[in-house]
Amino acid sequence: MTSNDKKMMLLAKNIARYRKLKKLSQTHLALKLGVSREHIAKIETGLRHPSLELILKIAAALDIKEKDLFEFG
């Protein structure tokens, strides 16, 4: 696994973690973003990589700063 792959997996885990902290289901987040629940599930499991536009929308929907999704510490 490359360094980029690892970072994308950490991004995916952060999206799932913040979604759960906000007590949102994948379905509810998907509705807020205008995408399918399956798309969110694939992002959270690392099977798909979100576009920059979608990352910005995810952060807004979760009411967090974009940089929070990239804190891997």
Beta strands, then each sheet from edge to edge (+ up, - down):
end
